[in-house]
Amino acid sequence: MHNSIGKLVSITIFGESHGCIVGCLVDGCPSNLPLYNNEVQQELDRRKPGKSAYVSQRSEKDNVKILSGVFNNKTTGSPITLVIENTDCRSNDYFNLKEAFRPGHADYTYAQKYKHRDYRGGGRASARVTAAVVAGGSVSKKWIRLNHGSQVKGYLSVLKDIAIPFIHWTYVNNNCFFSPNISYITTLSKQLLSLIKTGNSAGSRLALIMTNLPTGIGEPLFNKLDASIACGLMSLNAVKNVDIGSGYLSSSKTGLELNDALTPDGFLSNHSGGILGGLSTGSDIVSFISIKPTSSISLFKRSVSDNNKPVFLRTKGRHDPCIGIRAVPVAEAIVCVIIMDFILHFHFSEGYRNSNSHLVHPKAYMY
């Protein structure tokens, strides 16, 4: 398994859904970064289950412990170990899956590849391990903010067929849906309660905005910034598509419509999503991810057993009716790691000394 992402700074994820712990090792973080336990905890609390009726009722406290790499609330430059205990596993809910494969899950592919799998909650393939991604990403999130004033922020833009117009960032962290539009809360609530009642699930779409980045980070040709962002986001559970800027809509546009005109004051638009030729333009980097519906639903489905016999099964346990609700801090975290890695590389390049970020015309904001 490939369990790490990043080069100059990396996070390595370990643990399983129903194991003792999940955690991560952050390697390459510079020394003297102020880092407090409660800062990591704050990010984990944004993601943790059981916070409302609309998410998984698995009641994990997600209390993080910093075991190494921090002394007197500052990073030492050595690897930072962060661990989170699993305290509310109900493995008996998965006993019927010991010899059968859940449709839409990694059960079948893991069994074919490794010839041995942890059937309890999906084991290594569970979204439970994204708690460790958030913990590790919280270090990068603080580093890019303190050193460059850069931020990575996300919100829920679509739930099933409900498109949510962006109003203001103020709303995003003040509701359990990460919605940027408070007038949609009742509609989202009704949709999710209906899914829970019927035992079904829904897909979603998230928006991610990366602000105040230097011009010129990224590496052509095969280490482009947009390619690396897409790789990190596609590595997250249930993500099926990543768009940068206008993304898939670009295929139906003309060059005149899509080109971002340059002026002495900056770009007049941002269809490129803040990246040209694999390098940052100085405009906000804009990305969207599409997340499939939760595969664990309580409706009966056709599948096969491990000896290839047909079966009908339903998934028990506690699951999110929509993965996207709790995925916002996870997506932010993985992008922060990628951005920090590129900025560290940029510090050693000629581009850092010659960087000249453009001011961006308000039209460029695709929120």
C-alpha positions in Angstrom: 0.0 0.0 0.0 1.1 3.6 -0.7 0.2 5.4 2.5 2.1 8.7 2.1 1.6 11.9 0.2 4.1 14.8 -0.3 7.8 15.1 -0.9 9.6 17.8 1.1 6.7 17.6 3.6 4.6 14.5 3.8 1.9 12.8 5.8 1.8 9.1 6.3 -1.6 7.7 7.4 -2.1 4.5 9.5 -4.9 2.7 11.2 -8.2 1.0 10.4 -11.9 1.7 11.0 -12.2 -0.8 13.9 -8.6 -1.0 15.0 -7.3 0.6 18.2 -6.3 3.9 16.5 -6.0 5.9 13.4 -3.2 8.4 13.0 -0.6 10.1 10.9 3.1 10.9 10.8 4.0 14.4 9.5 7.5 14.5 8.2 9.4 17.5 6.9 7.6 20.3 8.8 10.1 23.1 9.6 10.9 23.8 13.2 9.5 26.6 15.3 6.0 26.4 14.0 3.7 27.2 17.0 1.4 24.1 17.3 -1.1 23.5 20.1 -3.2 20.4 20.7 -6.4 22.4 20.6 -5.7 23.7 17.1 -5.5 20.2 15.7 -8.5 19.3 17.8 -10.5 22.1 16.3 -10.1 20.8 12.8 -11.0 17.3 13.9 -14.1 18.5 15.6 -15.3 20.0 12.3 -15.1 16.5 10.8 -16.1 14.1 13.6 -19.3 12.0 13.4 -22.3 12.1 15.7 -22.6 15.9 15.8 -26.1 16.1 14.3 -28.9 13.9 13.1 -27.7 14.2 9.5 -24.4 12.4 9.8 -23.1 9.0 11.0 -24.2 8.4 14.6 -20.9 6.7 15.4 -20.0 8.6 18.6 -16.2 9.2 18.4 -14.7 11.9 20.5 -11.7 12.0 18.2 -9.4 13.3 20.9 -6.0 13.8 19.3 -2.7 13.1 21.0 0.6 14.6 19.8 3.2 12.0 20.6 6.4 13.5 19.0 7.8 16.4 17.0 6.5 19.1 19.3 8.2 20.6 22.4 6.9 23.5 24.4 4.2 24.0 21.8 6.6 24.4 18.9 7.6 22.0 16.2 11.1 20.7 16.5 11.7 19.7 12.9 11.5 16.0 13.7 8.5 13.8 12.6 5.2 14.8 14.2 3.1 11.8 15.3 -0.6 12.3 15.8 -2.9 9.6 17.1 -6.7 9.3 17.6 -8.3 6.4 19.5 -11.3 4.5 18.1 -13.7 4.2 21.0 -17.1 3.5 19.5 -16.7 0.5 17.1 -19.6 -1.9 16.7 -17.9 -4.7 14.8 -20.9 -7.1 15.1 -22.8 -4.9 12.7 -20.4 -6.2 10.0 -20.4 -9.9 10.8 -22.7 -10.7 7.8 -20.1 -9.2 5.5 -17.3 -11.6 6.6 -17.9 -13.7 3.5 -19.7 -11.3 1.2 -18.8 -8.1 -0.6 -20.7 -4.8 -0.3 -21.5 -3.2 -3.6 -19.8 0.1 -4.2 -17.1 -0.6 -1.6 -13.5 -1.8 -1.8 -14.3 -5.2 -0.2 -14.1 -7.1 -3.5 -11.0 -5.4 -4.8 -9.1 -5.6 -1.5 -9.9 -9.3 -1.3 -8.7 -9.9 -4.8 -5.4 -8.0 -4.3 -4.5 -8.9 -0.7 -6.2 -12.3 -0.3 -7.0 -11.1 3.3 -9.2 -8.2 4.4 -10.6 -6.6 7.5 -14.3 -6.7 6.9 -15.1 -4.6 10.0 -16.3 -1.2 8.7 -14.2 -1.5 5.6 -10.9 -1.7 7.5 -8.2 0.3 5.8 -10.6 1.5 3.1 -12.9 3.2 5.5 -13.5 6.9 5.6 -12.6 6.7 9.3 -9.0 7.1 8.3 -9.7 10.6 7.0 -9.6 11.7 10.6 -5.9 11.2 10.3 -5.8 13.2 7.1 -7.4 16.1 8.9 -5.0 15.9 11.8 -2.0 15.9 9.5 -3.4 18.6 7.3 -4.0 20.9 10.3 -0.2 21.3 10.6 0.1 22.3 7.0 -3.0 24.6 7.2 -1.3 26.6 10.0 2.1 26.7 8.3 0.8 28.1 5.0 -1.3 30.7 6.9 1.5 31.9 9.2 4.2 31.9 6.5 2.2 33.2 3.5 -1.2 34.3 4.7 -2.6 31.6 2.5 -5.9 29.8 3.2 -7.7 26.8 1.9 -11.5 27.0 2.4 -14.3 24.7 1.3 -18.1 24.5 1.3 -20.9 22.3 0.1 -22.1 23.6 -3.3 -24.5 20.7 -4.3 -26.4 18.0 -2.5 -28.0 15.6 -4.8 -30.0 17.9 -7.2 -29.9 20.9 -4.8 -27.5 23.6 -6.0 -26.5 26.0 -3.2 -25.6 29.5 -4.4 -22.6 31.0 -2.5 -23.5 33.9 -0.3 -20.8 34.4 2.3 -18.0 32.5 4.1 -19.5 33.5 7.5 -22.2 30.9 7.1 -20.0 28.0 6.2 -18.8 27.0 9.7 -22.0 28.1 11.4 -24.2 25.2 10.2 -23.8 21.4 10.2 -23.9 21.2 6.4 -21.0 23.6 5.6 -23.5 25.5 3.5 -22.5 29.0 2.4 -26.2 30.0 2.1 -28.3 30.0 5.3 -31.6 30.1 3.4 -31.0 26.5 2.1 -30.6 24.9 5.6 -34.3 23.8 5.8 -34.2 22.4 2.2 -31.0 20.4 3.0 -32.4 19.2 6.3 -35.6 17.8 4.6 -33.6 16.1 1.9 -31.3 14.3 4.3 -34.1 13.3 6.7 -35.9 11.8 3.7 -32.8 9.8 2.8 -32.3 8.6 6.3 -36.0 7.5 6.5 -35.8 5.5 3.3 -32.3 4.0 4.0 -30.8 5.7 1.0 -27.9 8.1 0.3 -27.0 11.0 -2.0 -24.0 12.4 -3.8 -22.6 15.9 -3.4 -20.2 18.5 -4.8 -17.8 20.6 -2.8 -16.0 23.8 -3.8 -12.5 24.6 -2.6 -10.9 28.0 -2.8 -7.1 28.6 -2.2 -6.2 32.2 -1.6 -3.0 34.3 -1.4 -0.6 31.9 -3.0 2.6 33.0 -4.6 2.8 33.2 -8.4 4.7 30.3 -10.0 4.3 27.4 -7.6 4.1 24.1 -9.4 6.4 22.2 -11.7 5.9 21.3 -15.4 5.4 18.9 -17.0 4.6 15.9 -14.8 4.4 17.6 -11.4 1.9 20.3 -12.3 0.1 22.0 -9.4 -3.3 21.2 -10.7 -2.3 17.6 -11.4 -1.1 17.2 -7.8 -4.2 18.8 -6.3 -6.3 16.5 -8.4 -4.3 13.5 -7.3 -4.6 14.3 -3.6 -8.4 15.0 -3.9 -9.0 11.8 -6.0 -7.2 9.9 -3.3 -9.9 10.7 -0.8 -12.8 8.3 -0.2 -15.7 8.5 -2.7 -14.3 11.4 -4.8 -15.1 10.6 -8.4 -14.2 13.8 -10.2 -12.1 16.9 -9.8 -12.5 20.2 -11.7 -10.0 23.1 -11.7 -11.6 26.4 -12.6 -14.2 25.9 -15.3 -13.3 22.3 -15.5 -15.5 20.0 -17.5 -17.5 23.1 -18.7 -14.4 24.1 -20.7 -15.3 21.5 -23.4 -18.4 23.5 -24.4 -16.8 26.9 -24.5 -14.9 28.9 -27.1 -11.4 30.3 -26.6 -12.8 33.8 -26.5 -15.1 32.9 -23.7 -12.6 31.0 -21.7 -9.3 32.9 -22.0 -8.6 35.0 -18.9 -7.6 38.5 -20.2 -4.6 40.2 -18.5 -4.4 43.8 -17.6 -1.9 45.9 -15.7 -4.1 45.4 -12.6 -4.3 41.6 -13.1 -6.7 39.0 -14.7 -10.2 40.0 -15.6 -11.6 36.5 -15.0 -10.4 33.2 -13.6 -11.7 30.4 -15.8 -8.3 28.7 -15.4 -8.9 28.3 -11.7 -5.7 30.1 -10.8 -3.4 27.7 -12.7 -1.8 28.0 -16.1 0.7 25.5 -17.5 0.7 23.8 -14.2 1.9 26.9 -12.3 -0.1 29.2 -10.0 -1.1 32.6 -11.5 -1.5 34.5 -8.3 -5.3 34.4 -8.6 -7.3 32.3 -6.3 -7.1 28.6 -7.1 -10.6 27.3 -7.5 -11.5 23.6 -7.5 -14.6 21.5 -7.3 -14.9 17.8 -6.3 -17.8 15.4 -7.0 -18.5 12.8 -4.3 -20.5 9.7 -5.0 -23.4 8.7 -2.7 -22.5 6.7 0.4 -22.3 3.0 -0.7 -23.4 1.7 2.7 -27.2 1.9 2.5 -29.8 -0.2 4.4 -31.6 -1.3 1.3 -31.1 -4.9 0.1 -28.7 -5.2 -2.8 -27.4 -8.0 -5.1 -23.8 -9.2 -4.6 -21.6 -12.3 -4.4 -20.0 -14.2 -1.6 -16.2 -14.8 -1.4 -16.8 -18.2 -3.1 -18.7 -16.4 -5.9 -22.2 -17.4 -4.9 -25.0 -14.9 -5.5 -26.4 -13.2 -2.3 -28.7 -10.4 -1.3 -27.4 -8.3 1.6 -28.0 -5.1 3.4 -25.5 -3.0 5.2 -26.0 -2.5 8.9 -24.1 0.0 11.1 -24.1 3.8 11.3 -23.4 5.7 8.1 -23.5 9.1 6.6 -26.5 9.7 4.2 -24.2 12.1 2.4 -20.4 11.9 2.6 -19.9 15.4 1.4 -21.1 17.1 4.6 -18.2 15.9 6.6 -15.7 15.8 3.7 -15.1 19.6 3.6 -12.4 19.6 6.3 -10.9 16.5 4.8 -10.6 18.1 1.3 -9.1 21.2 2.8 -6.5 19.2 4.8 -5.2 17.2 1.8 -4.9 20.4 -0.3 -3.0 22.2 2.5 -0.4 19.4 2.5 0.0 19.6 -1.2 0.2 23.5 -1.2 2.8 23.4 1.7 4.9 20.9 -0.2 5.0 23.0 -3.3 5.7 26.2 -1.4 8.7 24.6 0.4 10.0 23.5 -3.0 9.3 27.0 -4.3 11.5 28.5 -1.5 14.5 26.8 -3.0 13.8 27.9 -6.6 14.6 31.0 -8.6 10.9 31.6 -9.0 10.6 32.5 -5.3 13.0 35.5 -5.6 11.4 36.7 -8.9 7.7 36.1 -8.0 5.3 38.9 -8.8 1.7 38.1 -7.8 -1.1 39.8 -9.8 -3.9 41.6 -8.2 -7.1 40.0 -9.2 -10.2 41.8 -10.5 -13.4 40.9 -8.6 -14.8 39.2 -11.7 -12.3 36.4 -11.2 -14.1 35.1 -8.1 -16.1 32.1 -9.1 -17.7 31.4 -5.8 
